[in-house]
Amino acid sequence: MHSIQDRLPVSIIIANYNYAQFVSRAIDSALEQSYGNVEVIVVDDASTDHSAEVIASCGPRIKPCMKKANGGHGAAFNTGFEASRGAIVLFLDVDDYLYPNAVSEIVARWDDETAQMQFRLHIVDQCEHVSDVFPPPEVPFDSGDVTPQLLRRARYQTTVTSGLAFARSALERIMPVPEQEFRQGGDGYLVTLAPLYGKVKSIDTCLGAYRMHGNNHSTFSEKLGQRARWRVEHDFHRLQALAHQAGDIGLEVPPDANLRDPTHIEERLASLCVDSQRHPVAEDSRLSLAAAGAAASMEMNVSLRRRAMLAAWFLSVGLLPRRMAQAVLSWKLVASSRPAFLTRISKTIRYVTG
């Protein structure tokens, strides 16, 4: 292991904006790694709270990058990567944290063909109580050469920022992140392009914690339409970046690849159904999206029962009266909106169809 440590320096880049209450936990988790050759870089994206004081208190154990103007997620990634030296690079969201064995487990499985490694995370609340696993254990990661899936539907089964590690050699081919298009969701850009330059490896154990709280971008459940529009537009930016990058290496991405992706279609259907006036694709109809979603569901890498249930869900949203369709959408996309009996049923279905 010592020879591997000498050969593979690792960088953990923590991007912070106004999360002074979480930044110490994230930094400590990076500094407490059992692996020896780790540098910790903290990018503060012009916070207006007391983040600067918390970061300064860490002294020389970390490399601070204090930005004077707020640039967003992608810009923070760019700043941190430019300051880093690691052969393996992790981007840790400041409200999440890693377990002490995370980097050791990653390095132990790393090889020269790896462009990206992904691992599961415990879902925790603000008090760090574990409530679940993300992605759910019954949803298998996609591993190996995922380029065919990217070229077909512009997505594969991966995870969020804090559950990822990248080869520097791959990042050098795709960075900097376009900062305007990826002010939020910079990880979406990285996971879409990095696999063009190597294999994706997966670890099914939890190596860190994904904190859910009221201020997460990913949890503004009371604004379902806004969330759906953002995700649809984010997918369009990812598709555009993928098409450009793939073209550079002689590959072609079909312009309608998103319409083979159940996750994209789900959000696009939500956007149209909840707030059709602000939906970004004028030619969409509920029925056409539902049919595309049902077809795409049957190609997913999950059990047949789960595929069939998702296909039926898409068709129900496409065919039901709008008010009923909105309720069905909300029950799936926003757990807190479900009636109690549906919550019980969904938990049973989750394990039966896993």
N, C-alpha and C positions, 0 to 999 in steps of 0.2 A: 504493500500500500504506500509506503514512503516514496518509492520510485514514481508511482503514479502521481502522488502529490507534487513531486518536484516537476513532473512533466506537464501537469495540467493546472495552471493557475485558474482560479475561479473568481469572477466578479459578481457581486450582488448589488444591483442598482435599485434604490428605493426612491420612488417619485412621490413627493409630498406637496399638497396644497391645502393649507388651513386645517390640517389634521394634527394639531399639537397634542391632542389627547391620545393619539394612537402611535405617534412617530417613535417614541421611546421603545415600545413593545416590538415594533418591526425591526428597529436597529439592534436591540438586544438579541433578537432571534437570529439575526445575521452574524453578529459577533460571537455568538455562542455555538457556532457550528463545530462539530467534532473533527471535521476535516481541516487540515492545517494551512493550506495555501489559498486563503480567501481574502479578497479586498472588499470593503463595504463603501459604496458611493451613495451619498444622499443628495438628491436634487431637490431643492426647494424652489417651487415655481412661483416666486414672489408672494409668499403667504402674507396675510395681513393680521394673523393672530400671533401667538408667542412661539411659533414653530422655530424661529431663528435662535431663540435662547435655548430651547431644548436641544437643537442640533449642536450648537456651540458647546454645550455642556459635555458632549461626548469626546471632545478633545481630539488628539491625534489618532485615535483608534479608527476613525472614519475619514473619508475624503469628501468634504462638503462642496457642493456646487450651488451657490446661492444666486438665483436668477433675479434680475432687476425688473423684468416685465413678465407677466403671465403669458405662457404660450400654449398650455394645454398638455394632454397626455403624450402625444407623439413628440412634441418638442422636448419634453422632459426626458423621454427615452433617448432622443438624439444627443442631448447634452451629457447624459450619463454614459452613453456608449463611447462618446468621443473621449471622455476622461478615463475610460477603463482600459485594462490590459489583459483580462482573462481570456483563456482559450474557450472557456465555457462561461456563458453570461446568463444570469437570472435577473428578471425584472420583477421586483416585489412591490405590489401595491401597499401603500403605507398603512392601510387599515387591516391588512392581513399579517400573518407571521409564519415562519418556517419552524419545523421541529429540528432539534440539534443534529439529527442524523441525515437531514435532507441531502446536503451536498455529498456526503460520503456515499449514500445510496446511488445518487446520480452518477458520480465518477466511477463507481464499481461496475456500472452497466454500460459505460460510454465506450465507443470505439470510433475509428477514423471515418466510418461511413455515416455517423450520426449527425444530422442537421438540427434535430429538435428532440428533446425528451419531455414527456408529459406524465404527470402523476395526479392522483386524486387528493382532494383536500377535505378535511372535516369542515362542515358548516357550523359556525359558532355564533353566539349572540354577543352583545357588548360586554357581557361578563365572562365570556369565553366558555360558556356551557355548550357542549356538542349536541347538535340536534339531528344531523344527517351527514351524508357524504355527497360531494360534488366532483364529477358527475356521479349520478346514482350507480351503485355497483352493478345493477342489472343492465346498464347501458355500456356495451363494450367500446373501448377506445379503438380507433383505426390506427394501425401500425404498419411499419415497413415503407414501401414505396406508395405514397398516397397521391402521387401526381395524376394517375388516371381518374381518381375521384374529383380532384380539383378541376381537371379539364372538362369533366362531364357536368358537375353540379356546383362547382366553386366552393365546396365545403366538405369536410370530413369530421369525424367525431374527435374533438379535442377538448380543451378546457380554457380556463381564464388565466390572466396574466401570472398570478402567483403560483400556478401549477405547471410552469413551463421553464425549460432551460434550453438555450440555443448555442450552437457552435459559432464561434466568432467568424470562422471562415464563411458561413452562410450569411450571417448578418452583414458582413462586409460587401456582399453582393447585392443586398436589398436596401441598405440604409443609405441616406437618412429617410426616416418616415416622413411622408408628405404632411406637413404640419397643419395646413388649413383643413384638409379633408379628414384628418384624424386627430382633431383636438380632443376628442374622446374616442375610446376604443382603439388605442394604438396597438394593442395585442392582436386585434383582428387583422391588421396589416401584416404583422410578423408571422402569424400562423398560416396565413394564406400564401405567403411567398417563400418562406424558409424551406419548406419541403421540396421545392424545385431543385434544391442543391444538396440533397442527401436523404437519408431515411429518418423516419419518425419512430422512436422507441417509447414504450409505455411502461409505467410502473403502477400496479393496481393497488398498492398500499397508500395510505394517507401520509404525506410528508410535510404537511402544513395545515393551516387553518384559514378559511375564507369567511371573513366576518360579515354578517348581515346586520345592517342597522338602517335607521330611517333616512340617512343621507346618501346611501349608495346610489350611484346612477342607475344600477340595475334593479333597484327596488321601488321606483316611483310608481307603485301599483295603482294609485289613485288617478294616474294620468295615462291610462291604457293606450289611448289614441296617440298621444305624444310619443310614448315609448315605442309603439309600433312604427310610426313614421320615421323616427330616428334610426331604428334598426333596418328598415327597408333602405333608407338612403345610405346607411353605413355599408350595407351589402352591395349597393351599386358602386360605391367607392372601392370596395375590395375587389369586385369583379373587374373594374377598370384597371386597377393596379395589377391584377393577375394577368389580364390580357396583354398589358404592356410588357410585363416581365417575361411572360411565356413567349411572346413574340421575339424577344431578344435572344432566346435560346432555340428558336425554330419550332415552337409549339403553338397550337391554336386553341383558343377557348371560344366555344360558341356563344354568341351574344345573349342567348336565352338560357344560359346555364343555370341561372337562379331559379328558373321554373322547373328544375328537376330536384330542387332542394326543399324538403318538407319544412325545415325551420324557417327559411325565407318566406315560403308561401304562407305559412301560419301567421307571420307578422304582417304580411301584405294583406291577407284577408282581414286581420284585425283592424288594420288602418282603414281599409275600405268600409268595413261594417260599422265601425264606431264613429268615424268622422269622414264621410265620403267627400265633403266639400274641400278638405285639405289633403286628401289622398294624392300622393305624388305621381300616380300612373293613371292618366285619364281613361285609357281604353280598358281597364280592368273591369271585370264583372265578378260577382260572388260565385256564380255558377262555374265560370271558366277556371277561376282560381281553385275552387273546391275540387273540380275534376282533376286538375293538375296535381293538387296536394294528395288526393287519393292514389293516383298513379305513382307518385314519387314515394309515398309511404310504403308501398309494396316492394320497393327496392332497398329498404333500409336493412342494416345489419343488426336486426333484433329478432326476437321470436316471431313466429307467424301470427300468434294471437295478438301480440302488441302491434304488429303491422296492420292487421285487420281492424283492430279497434281504432287506430289513428285514421285509417282510411274512412271508416264509418263516421268519425268525428268531423272530418273535412266535409263529407257529403251532407251531414246534418246542418252544418253552418251555411253551406251553399243553398240548401233547399228550404230550410225553415223560414217562417216570416222573420223580418229583420229584428224585431224586439226579442223574439225567442233565440235567434242566432246570436245576438249580442250577449245574452245570458250564458249561452253555451260557451262562447268565446271566453268570457270573463271567468267562468268556473275553471277552465283549463289553465289560463294564463295568469290568473291572480288567485292564489290559494285561499287568501282571506275572504274572498267573495263566495266561496262554496257553502251551500247548506251543509249542516253537520252530517246528514246521512250520506251525502256525496263524498265528503272527506273520508268517512269510514270505508265506503266502497272503493275509492281510489287507492287507498292504502292496501286493500285486499288485492285489487287488480294488479298493483305494482309488483307484488311478490308472486302472484300466480302466473303472470306473463313475463317475468324476468328472464 
